[in-house]
Amino acid sequence: MTQKTYRCEECEHEITQDAALPAPDCCGDSMKALPPCEKSHNAESARLADSDEACDDGIM
């Protein structure tokens, strides 16, 4: 099954769930899906040095 990560824009709570399920609610509104990460996880990409926004890296 494919997983998708959602984040509440109000309280920044994150939930990872099955992608086939509808977006969960938090703080009275639907949570927004995080965009997929576009950088690899190896040290050569220096991903941790970037100040990118949160993304769904698909790793649990």
N, CA, C, O and CB atoms as a CASP TS submission, in Angstrom:
PFRMAT TS
TARGET T0000
AUTHOR 0000-0000-0000
METHOD Language model
MODEL 1
PARENT N/A
ATOM      1  N   MET     1       0.819  -1.186   0.000  1.00  0.00           N
ATOM      2  CA  MET     1       0.000   0.000   0.000  1.00  0.00           C
ATOM      3  C   MET     1       0.867   1.257   0.000  1.00  0.00           C
ATOM      4  O   MET     1       1.928   1.304   0.623  1.00  0.00           O
ATOM      5  CB  MET     1      -0.934  -0.006   1.199  1.00  0.00           C
ATOM      6  N   THR     2       0.398   2.245  -0.698  1.00  0.00           N
ATOM      7  CA  THR     2       1.083   3.526  -0.740  1.00  0.00           C
ATOM      8  C   THR     2       0.675   4.371   0.458  1.00  0.00           C
ATOM      9  O   THR     2      -0.504   4.444   0.805  1.00  0.00           O
ATOM     10  CB  THR     2       0.778   4.265  -2.055  1.00  0.00           C
ATOM     11  N   GLN     3       1.637   4.995   1.073  1.00  0.00           N
ATOM     12  CA  GLN     3       1.392   5.857   2.224  1.00  0.00           C
ATOM     13  C   GLN     3       1.508   7.322   1.812  1.00  0.00           C
ATOM     14  O   GLN     3       2.248   7.651   0.884  1.00  0.00           O
ATOM     15  CB  GLN     3       2.380   5.534   3.370  1.00  0.00           C
ATOM     16  N   LYS     4       0.783   8.196   2.495  1.00  0.00           N
ATOM     17  CA  LYS     4       0.829   9.624   2.243  1.00  0.00           C
ATOM     18  C   LYS     4       0.882  10.332   3.593  1.00  0.00           C
ATOM     19  O   LYS     4       0.206   9.924   4.537  1.00  0.00           O
ATOM     20  CB  LYS     4      -0.399  10.097   1.395  1.00  0.00           C
ATOM     21  N   THR     5       1.681  11.390   3.685  1.00  0.00           N
ATOM     22  CA  THR     5       1.817  12.148   4.924  1.00  0.00           C
ATOM     23  C   THR     5       1.073  13.466   4.805  1.00  0.00           C
ATOM     24  O   THR     5       1.169  14.169   3.798  1.00  0.00           O
ATOM     25  CB  THR     5       3.302  12.394   5.259  1.00  0.00           C
ATOM     26  N   TYR     6       0.327  13.785   5.857  1.00  0.00           N
ATOM     27  CA  TYR     6      -0.461  15.020   5.908  1.00  0.00           C
ATOM     28  C   TYR     6       0.011  15.862   7.084  1.00  0.00           C
ATOM     29  O   TYR     6       0.480  15.328   8.090  1.00  0.00           O
ATOM     30  CB  TYR     6      -1.986  14.713   6.029  1.00  0.00           C
ATOM     31  N   ARG     7      -0.113  17.188   6.953  1.00  0.00           N
ATOM     32  CA  ARG     7       0.252  18.109   8.035  1.00  0.00           C
ATOM     33  C   ARG     7      -0.863  19.125   8.239  1.00  0.00           C
ATOM     34  O   ARG     7      -1.415  19.669   7.283  1.00  0.00           O
ATOM     35  CB  ARG     7       1.593  18.829   7.726  1.00  0.00           C
ATOM     36  N   CYS     8      -1.180  19.367   9.506  1.00  0.00           N
ATOM     37  CA  CYS     8      -2.164  20.387   9.874  1.00  0.00           C
ATOM     38  C   CYS     8      -1.489  21.755   9.775  1.00  0.00           C
ATOM     39  O   CYS     8      -0.420  21.960  10.350  1.00  0.00           O
ATOM     40  CB  CYS     8      -2.736  20.138  11.321  1.00  0.00           C
ATOM     41  N   GLU     9      -2.101  22.680   9.058  1.00  0.00           N
ATOM     42  CA  GLU     9      -1.515  24.012   8.911  1.00  0.00           C
ATOM     43  C   GLU     9      -1.617  24.829  10.197  1.00  0.00           C
ATOM     44  O   GLU     9      -0.873  25.791  10.386  1.00  0.00           O
ATOM     45  CB  GLU     9      -2.195  24.758   7.775  1.00  0.00           C
ATOM     46  N   GLU    10      -2.537  24.445  11.076  1.00  0.00           N
ATOM     47  CA  GLU    10      -2.736  25.205  12.314  1.00  0.00           C
ATOM     48  C   GLU    10      -1.780  24.761  13.428  1.00  0.00           C
ATOM     49  O   GLU    10      -1.065  25.584  13.998  1.00  0.00           O
ATOM     50  CB  GLU    10      -4.179  25.057  12.787  1.00  0.00           C
ATOM     51  N   CYS    11      -1.769  23.455  13.735  1.00  0.00           N
ATOM     52  CA  CYS    11      -0.953  22.971  14.861  1.00  0.00           C
ATOM     53  C   CYS    11       0.298  22.204  14.413  1.00  0.00           C
ATOM     54  O   CYS    11       1.102  21.801  15.254  1.00  0.00           O
ATOM     55  CB  CYS    11      -1.796  22.077  15.755  1.00  0.00           C
ATOM     56  N   GLU    12       0.473  21.997  13.108  1.00  0.00           N
ATOM     57  CA  GLU    12       1.618  21.310  12.502  1.00  0.00           C
ATOM     58  C   GLU    12       1.730  19.834  12.887  1.00  0.00           C
ATOM     59  O   GLU    12       2.808  19.249  12.778  1.00  0.00           O
ATOM     60  CB  GLU    12       2.883  22.013  12.890  1.00  0.00           C
ATOM     61  N   HIS    13       0.630  19.227  13.335  1.00  0.00           N
ATOM     62  CA  HIS    13       0.588  17.790  13.623  1.00  0.00           C
ATOM     63  C   HIS    13       0.682  17.037  12.300  1.00  0.00           C
ATOM     64  O   HIS    13       0.057  17.443  11.320  1.00  0.00           O
ATOM     65  CB  HIS    13      -0.721  17.398  14.404  1.00  0.00           C
ATOM     66  N   GLU    14       1.452  15.946  12.251  1.00  0.00           N
ATOM     67  CA  GLU    14       1.610  15.150  11.034  1.00  0.00           C
ATOM     68  C   GLU    14       1.039  13.753  11.228  1.00  0.00           C
ATOM     69  O   GLU    14       1.163  13.159  12.299  1.00  0.00           O
ATOM     70  CB  GLU    14       3.089  15.065  10.631  1.00  0.00           C
ATOM     71  N   ILE    15       0.412  13.240  10.174  1.00  0.00           N
ATOM     72  CA  ILE    15      -0.154  11.889  10.164  1.00  0.00           C
ATOM     73  C   ILE    15       0.242  11.228   8.851  1.00  0.00           C
ATOM     74  O   ILE    15       0.152  11.846   7.790  1.00  0.00           O
ATOM     75  CB  ILE    15      -1.720  11.915  10.339  1.00  0.00           C
ATOM     76  N   THR    16       0.681   9.972   8.920  1.00  0.00           N
ATOM     77  CA  THR    16       0.951   9.175   7.728  1.00  0.00           C
ATOM     78  C   THR    16      -0.090   8.074   7.684  1.00  0.00           C
ATOM     79  O   THR    16      -0.279   7.344   8.657  1.00  0.00           O
ATOM     80  CB  THR    16       2.412   8.587   7.733  1.00  0.00           C
ATOM     81  N   GLN    17      -0.770   7.958   6.542  1.00  0.00           N
ATOM     82  CA  GLN    17      -1.822   6.953   6.405  1.00  0.00           C
ATOM     83  C   GLN    17      -1.865   6.445   4.972  1.00  0.00           C
ATOM     84  O   GLN    17      -1.151   6.942   4.102  1.00  0.00           O
ATOM     85  CB  GLN    17      -3.195   7.531   6.816  1.00  0.00           C
ATOM     86  N   ASP    18      -2.713   5.447   4.740  1.00  0.00           N
ATOM     87  CA  ASP    18      -2.893   4.882   3.412  1.00  0.00           C
ATOM     88  C   ASP    18      -3.365   5.975   2.456  1.00  0.00           C
ATOM     89  O   ASP    18      -4.282   6.728   2.783  1.00  0.00           O
ATOM     90  CB  ASP    18      -3.901   3.704   3.444  1.00  0.00           C
ATOM     91  N   ALA    19      -2.747   6.067   1.281  1.00  0.00           N
ATOM     92  CA  ALA    19      -3.065   7.124   0.317  1.00  0.00           C
ATOM     93  C   ALA    19      -4.486   7.022  -0.219  1.00  0.00           C
ATOM     94  O   ALA    19      -5.026   8.016  -0.704  1.00  0.00           O
ATOM     95  CB  ALA    19      -2.092   7.080  -0.835  1.00  0.00           C
ATOM     96  N   ALA    20      -5.108   5.843  -0.144  1.00  0.00           N
ATOM     97  CA  ALA    20      -6.468   5.673  -0.655  1.00  0.00           C
ATOM     98  C   ALA    20      -7.514   6.307   0.263  1.00  0.00           C
ATOM     99  O   ALA    20      -8.639   6.561  -0.169  1.00  0.00           O
ATOM    100  CB  ALA    20      -6.773   4.194  -0.837  1.00  0.00           C
ATOM    101  N   LEU    21      -7.160   6.563   1.518  1.00  0.00           N
ATOM    102  CA  LEU    21      -8.098   7.158   2.469  1.00  0.00           C
ATOM    103  C   LEU    21      -8.195   8.667   2.248  1.00  0.00           C
ATOM    104  O   LEU    21      -7.244   9.284   1.768  1.00  0.00           O
ATOM    105  CB  LEU    21      -7.666   6.855   3.920  1.00  0.00           C
ATOM    106  N   PRO    22      -9.339   9.264   2.597  1.00  0.00           N
ATOM    107  CA  PRO    22      -9.460  10.723   2.452  1.00  0.00           C
ATOM    108  C   PRO    22      -8.558  11.450   3.455  1.00  0.00           C
ATOM    109  O   PRO    22      -8.152  10.879   4.467  1.00  0.00           O
ATOM    110  CB  PRO    22     -10.931  11.164   2.644  1.00  0.00           C
ATOM    111  N   ALA    23      -8.256  12.704   3.162  1.00  0.00           N
ATOM    112  CA  ALA    23      -7.407  13.506   4.051  1.00  0.00           C
ATOM    113  C   ALA    23      -8.052  13.601   5.431  1.00  0.00           C
ATOM    114  O   ALA    23      -9.250  13.862   5.536  1.00  0.00           O
ATOM    115  CB  ALA    23      -7.172  14.927   3.461  1.00  0.00           C
ATOM    116  N   PRO    24      -7.268  13.392   6.493  1.00  0.00           N
ATOM    117  CA  PRO    24      -7.822  13.475   7.849  1.00  0.00           C
ATOM    118  C   PRO    24      -8.134  14.922   8.234  1.00  0.00           C
ATOM    119  O   PRO    24      -7.616  15.864   7.634  1.00  0.00           O
ATOM    120  CB  PRO    24      -6.842  12.863   8.864  1.00  0.00           C
ATOM    121  N   ASP    25      -8.988  15.078   9.240  1.00  0.00           N
ATOM    122  CA  ASP    25      -9.322  16.399   9.773  1.00  0.00           C
ATOM    123  C   ASP    25      -8.512  16.659  11.036  1.00  0.00           C
ATOM    124  O   ASP    25      -8.237  15.741  11.809  1.00  0.00           O
ATOM    125  CB  ASP    25     -10.842  16.510  10.067  1.00  0.00           C
ATOM    126  N   CYS    26      -8.133  17.914  11.237  1.00  0.00           N
ATOM    127  CA  CYS    26      -7.431  18.339  12.440  1.00  0.00           C
ATOM    128  C   CYS    26      -7.735  19.817  12.645  1.00  0.00           C
ATOM    129  O   CYS    26      -7.740  20.587  11.684  1.00  0.00           O
ATOM    130  CB  CYS    26      -5.882  18.076  12.334  1.00  0.00           C
ATOM    131  N   CYS    27      -7.981  20.212  13.857  1.00  0.00           N
ATOM    132  CA  CYS    27      -8.283  21.610  14.194  1.00  0.00           C
ATOM    133  C   CYS    27      -9.458  22.138  13.382  1.00  0.00           C
ATOM    134  O   CYS    27      -9.494  23.321  13.044  1.00  0.00           O
ATOM    135  CB  CYS    27      -7.053  22.492  13.961  1.00  0.00           C
ATOM    136  N   GLY    28     -10.425  21.269  13.064  1.00  0.00           N
ATOM    137  CA  GLY    28     -11.633  21.678  12.369  1.00  0.00           C
ATOM    138  C   GLY    28     -11.498  21.855  10.873  1.00  0.00           C
ATOM    139  O   GLY    28     -12.401  22.409  10.247  1.00  0.00           O
ATOM    140  N   ASP    29     -10.398  21.405  10.269  1.00  0.00           N
ATOM    141  CA  ASP    29     -10.195  21.552   8.829  1.00  0.00           C
ATOM    142  C   ASP    29      -9.448  20.331   8.298  1.00  0.00           C
ATOM    143  O   ASP    29      -8.819  19.602   9.065  1.00  0.00           O
ATOM    144  CB  ASP    29      -9.412  22.861   8.508  1.00  0.00           C
ATOM    145  N   SER    30      -9.517  20.110   6.989  1.00  0.00           N
ATOM    146  CA  SER    30      -8.791  18.999   6.378  1.00  0.00           C
ATOM    147  C   SER    30      -7.294  19.283   6.392  1.00  0.00           C
ATOM    148  O   SER    30      -6.858  20.411   6.160  1.00  0.00           O
ATOM    149  CB  SER    30      -9.280  18.754   4.934  1.00  0.00           C
ATOM    150  N   MET    31      -6.517  18.244   6.668  1.00  0.00           N
ATOM    151  CA  MET    31      -5.065  18.385   6.656  1.00  0.00           C
ATOM    152  C   MET    31      -4.573  18.422   5.218  1.00  0.00           C
ATOM    153  O   MET    31      -5.200  17.841   4.333  1.00  0.00           O
ATOM    154  CB  MET    31      -4.389  17.231   7.436  1.00  0.00           C
ATOM    155  N   LYS    32      -3.462  19.096   4.979  1.00  0.00           N
ATOM    156  CA  LYS    32      -2.877  19.224   3.645  1.00  0.00           C
ATOM    157  C   LYS    32      -1.807  18.156   3.458  1.00  0.00           C
ATOM    158  O   LYS    32      -1.022  17.883   4.366  1.00  0.00           O
ATOM    159  CB  LYS    32      -2.279  20.642   3.432  1.00  0.00           C
ATOM    160  N   ALA    33      -1.784  17.548   2.260  1.00  0.00           N
ATOM    161  CA  ALA    33      -0.775  16.538   1.951  1.00  0.00           C
ATOM    162  C   ALA    33       0.578  17.209   1.747  1.00  0.00           C
ATOM    163  O   ALA    33       0.673  18.253   1.101  1.00  0.00           O
ATOM    164  CB  ALA    33      -1.175  15.724   0.695  1.00  0.00           C
ATOM    165  N   LEU    34       1.623  16.601   2.303  1.00  0.00           N
ATOM    166  CA  LEU    34       2.967  17.116   2.076  1.00  0.00           C
ATOM    167  C   LEU    34       3.416  16.713   0.678  1.00  0.00           C
ATOM    168  O   LEU    34       3.119  15.601   0.241  1.00  0.00           O
ATOM    169  CB  LEU    34       3.962  16.590   3.155  1.00  0.00           C
ATOM    170  N   PRO    35       4.117  17.578  -0.028  1.00  0.00           N
ATOM    171  CA  PRO    35       4.617  17.207  -1.354  1.00  0.00           C
ATOM    172  C   PRO    35       5.726  16.163  -1.212  1.00  0.00           C
ATOM    173  O   PRO    35       6.417  16.137  -0.193  1.00  0.00           O
ATOM    174  CB  PRO    35       5.139  18.458  -2.119  1.00  0.00           C
ATOM    175  N   PRO    36       5.907  15.307  -2.211  1.00  0.00           N
ATOM    176  CA  PRO    36       6.981  14.314  -2.127  1.00  0.00           C
ATOM    177  C   PRO    36       8.353  14.992  -2.153  1.00  0.00           C
ATOM    178  O   PRO    36       8.528  16.019  -2.808  1.00  0.00           O
ATOM    179  CB  PRO    36       6.867  13.300  -3.282  1.00  0.00           C
ATOM    180  N   CYS    37       9.316  14.418  -1.446  1.00  0.00           N
ATOM    181  CA  CYS    37      10.683  14.943  -1.471  1.00  0.00           C
ATOM    182  C   CYS    37      11.294  14.654  -2.836  1.00  0.00           C
ATOM    183  O   CYS    37      11.059  13.599  -3.426  1.00  0.00           O
ATOM    184  CB  CYS    37      11.552  14.320  -0.331  1.00  0.00           C
ATOM    185  N   GLU    38      12.065  15.588  -3.318  1.00  0.00           N
ATOM    186  CA  GLU    38      12.675  15.426  -4.636  1.00  0.00           C
ATOM    187  C   GLU    38      14.176  15.211  -4.566  1.00  0.00           C
ATOM    188  O   GLU    38      14.837  15.135  -5.602  1.00  0.00           O
ATOM    189  CB  GLU    38      12.382  16.627  -5.487  1.00  0.00           C
ATOM    190  N   LYS    39      14.725  15.111  -3.365  1.00  0.00           N
ATOM    191  CA  LYS    39      16.161  14.902  -3.212  1.00  0.00           C
ATOM    192  C   LYS    39      16.410  13.516  -2.652  1.00  0.00           C
ATOM    193  O   LYS    39      15.595  12.980  -1.900  1.00  0.00           O
ATOM    194  CB  LYS    39      16.788  15.980  -2.298  1.00  0.00           C
ATOM    195  N   SER    40      17.538  12.943  -3.025  1.00  0.00           N
ATOM    196  CA  SER    40      17.864  11.605  -2.541  1.00  0.00           C
ATOM    197  C   SER    40      18.284  11.663  -1.078  1.00  0.00           C
ATOM    198  O   SER    40      18.504  12.741  -0.526  1.00  0.00           O
ATOM    199  CB  SER    40      18.979  10.974  -3.395  1.00  0.00           C
ATOM    200  N   HIS    41      18.393  10.497  -0.459  1.00  0.00           N
ATOM    201  CA  HIS    41      18.702  10.393   0.965  1.00  0.00           C
ATOM    202  C   HIS    41      20.185  10.202   1.240  1.00  0.00           C
ATOM    203  O   HIS    41      20.569   9.981   2.389  1.00  0.00           O
ATOM    204  CB  HIS    41      17.933   9.257   1.570  1.00  0.00           C
ATOM    205  N   ASN    42      21.021  10.279   0.222  1.00  0.00           N
ATOM    206  CA  ASN    42      22.434  10.027   0.481  1.00  0.00           C
ATOM    207  C   ASN    42      23.164  11.306   0.887  1.00  0.00           C
ATOM    208  O   ASN    42      22.656  12.408   0.680  1.00  0.00           O
ATOM    209  CB  ASN    42      23.094   9.417  -0.751  1.00  0.00           C
ATOM    210  N   ALA    43      24.329  11.161   1.453  1.00  0.00           N
ATOM    211  CA  ALA    43      25.083  12.306   1.965  1.00  0.00           C
ATOM    212  C   ALA    43      25.553  13.238   0.856  1.00  0.00           C
ATOM    213  O   ALA    43      25.739  14.430   1.099  1.00  0.00           O
ATOM    214  CB  ALA    43      26.276  11.825   2.758  1.00  0.00           C
ATOM    215  N   GLU    44      25.746  12.728  -0.343  1.00  0.00           N
ATOM    216  CA  GLU    44      26.240  13.556  -1.433  1.00  0.00           C
ATOM    217  C   GLU    44      25.258  14.636  -1.848  1.00  0.00           C
ATOM    218  O   GLU    44      25.662  15.657  -2.404  1.00  0.00           O
ATOM    219  CB  GLU    44      26.567  12.699  -2.614  1.00  0.00           C
ATOM    220  N   SER    45      23.986  14.430  -1.592  1.00  0.00           N
ATOM    221  CA  SER    45      23.000  15.438  -1.984  1.00  0.00           C
ATOM    222  C   SER    45      22.925  16.581  -0.983  1.00  0.00           C
ATOM    223  O   SER    45      22.340  17.623  -1.279  1.00  0.00           O
ATOM    224  CB  SER    45      21.630  14.799  -2.136  1.00  0.00           C
ATOM    225  N   ALA    46      23.509  16.401   0.199  1.00  0.00           N
ATOM    226  CA  ALA    46      23.510  17.419   1.257  1.00  0.00           C
ATOM    227  C   ALA    46      22.102  17.898   1.565  1.00  0.00           C
ATOM    228  O   ALA    46      21.884  19.086   1.802  1.00  0.00           O
ATOM    229  CB  ALA    46      24.383  18.605   0.857  1.00  0.00           C
ATOM    230  N   ARG    47      21.158  16.988   1.564  1.00  0.00           N
ATOM    231  CA  ARG    47      19.758  17.339   1.812  1.00  0.00           C
ATOM    232  C   ARG    47      19.559  17.993   3.169  1.00  0.00           C
ATOM    233  O   ARG    47      18.742  18.905   3.299  1.00  0.00           O
ATOM    234  CB  ARG    47      18.887  16.106   1.711  1.00  0.00           C
ATOM    235  N   LEU    48      20.284  17.548   4.174  1.00  0.00           N
ATOM    236  CA  LEU    48      20.086  18.077   5.517  1.00  0.00           C
ATOM    237  C   LEU    48      20.604  19.504   5.660  1.00  0.00           C
ATOM    238  O   LEU    48      20.228  20.196   6.607  1.00  0.00           O
ATOM    239  CB  LEU    48      20.766  17.185   6.526  1.00  0.00           C
ATOM    240  N   ALA    49      21.450  19.958   4.752  1.00  0.00           N
ATOM    241  CA  ALA    49      21.969  21.322   4.816  1.00  0.00           C
ATOM    242  C   ALA    49      21.014  22.321   4.169  1.00  0.00           C
ATOM    243  O   ALA    49      21.170  23.527   4.359  1.00  0.00           O
ATOM    244  CB  ALA    49      23.332  21.398   4.141  1.00  0.00           C
ATOM    245  N   ASP    50      20.032  21.845   3.413  1.00  0.00           N
ATOM    246  CA  ASP    50      19.073  22.729   2.757  1.00  0.00           C
ATOM    247  C   ASP    50      18.014  23.191   3.742  1.00  0.00           C
ATOM    248  O   ASP    50      17.699  22.493   4.707  1.00  0.00           O
ATOM    249  CB  ASP    50      18.417  22.027   1.563  1.00  0.00           C
ATOM    250  N   SER    51      17.475  24.360   3.492  1.00  0.00           N
ATOM    251  CA  SER    51      16.395  24.871   4.343  1.00  0.00           C
ATOM    252  C   SER    51      15.053  24.697   3.651  1.00  0.00           C
ATOM    253  O   SER    51      14.207  25.591   3.694  1.00  0.00           O
ATOM    254  CB  SER    51      16.628  26.357   4.691  1.00  0.00           C
ATOM    255  N   ASP    52      14.856  23.552   3.014  1.00  0.00           N
ATOM    256  CA  ASP    52      13.611  23.268   2.307  1.00  0.00           C
ATOM    257  C   ASP    52      12.452  23.132   3.279  1.00  0.00           C
ATOM    258  O   ASP    52      12.643  22.901   4.473  1.00  0.00           O
ATOM    259  CB  ASP    52      13.748  21.997   1.472  1.00  0.00           C
ATOM    260  N   GLU    53      11.249  23.279   2.745  1.00  0.00           N
ATOM    261  CA  GLU    53      10.043  23.039   3.523  1.00  0.00           C
ATOM    262  C   GLU    53       9.899  21.541   3.769  1.00  0.00           C
ATOM    263  O   GLU    53      10.593  20.733   3.151  1.00  0.00           O
ATOM    264  CB  GLU    53       8.791  23.605   2.799  1.00  0.00           C
ATOM    265  N   ALA    54       9.008  21.182   4.663  1.00  0.00           N
ATOM    266  CA  ALA    54       8.757  19.772   4.961  1.00  0.00           C
ATOM    267  C   ALA    54       8.251  19.055   3.722  1.00  0.00           C
ATOM    268  O   ALA    54       7.544  19.634   2.898  1.00  0.00           O
ATOM    269  CB  ALA    54       7.746  19.627   6.112  1.00  0.00           C
ATOM    270  N   CYS    55       8.625  17.785   3.604  1.00  0.00           N
ATOM    271  CA  CYS    55       8.151  16.980   2.487  1.00  0.00           C
ATOM    272  C   CYS    55       7.970  15.548   2.965  1.00  0.00           C
ATOM    273  O   CYS    55       8.472  15.170   4.024  1.00  0.00           O
ATOM    274  CB  CYS    55       9.135  17.047   1.284  1.00  0.00           C
ATOM    275  N   ASP    56       7.253  14.759   2.182  1.00  0.00           N
ATOM    276  CA  ASP    56       6.976  13.366   2.501  1.00  0.00           C
ATOM    277  C   ASP    56       8.054  12.512   1.865  1.00  0.00           C
ATOM    278  O   ASP    56       8.048  12.319   0.649  1.00  0.00           O
ATOM    279  CB  ASP    56       5.560  12.938   2.014  1.00  0.00           C
ATOM    280  N   ASP    57       8.990  11.991   2.669  1.00  0.00           N
ATOM    281  CA  ASP    57      10.068  11.185   2.109  1.00  0.00           C
ATOM    282  C   ASP    57       9.688   9.722   1.949  1.00  0.00           C
ATOM    283  O   ASP    57      10.491   8.935   1.448  1.00  0.00           O
ATOM    284  CB  ASP    57      11.289  11.294   2.974  1.00  0.00           C
ATOM    285  N   GLY    58       8.502   9.342   2.355  1.00  0.00           N
ATOM    286  CA  GLY    58       8.011   7.992   2.148  1.00  0.00           C
ATOM    287  C   GLY    58       8.679   6.946   3.014  1.00  0.00           C
ATOM    288  O   GLY    58       8.488   5.753   2.777  1.00  0.00           O
ATOM    289  N   ILE    59       9.449   7.341   3.999  1.00  0.00           N
ATOM    290  CA  ILE    59      10.152   6.408   4.881  1.00  0.00           C
ATOM    291  C   ILE    59       9.513   6.456   6.250  1.00  0.00           C
ATOM    292  O   ILE    59       9.264   7.527   6.804  1.00  0.00           O
ATOM    293  CB  ILE    59      11.666   6.741   4.969  1.00  0.00           C
ATOM    294  N   MET    60       9.251   5.277   6.785  1.00  0.00           N
ATOM    295  CA  MET    60       8.661   5.221   8.127  1.00  0.00           C
ATOM    296  C   MET    60       9.615   4.541   9.051  1.00  0.00           C
ATOM    297  O   MET    60       9.321   4.384  10.236  1.00  0.00           O
ATOM    298  CB  MET    60       7.308   4.494   8.125  1.00  0.00           C
TER
END
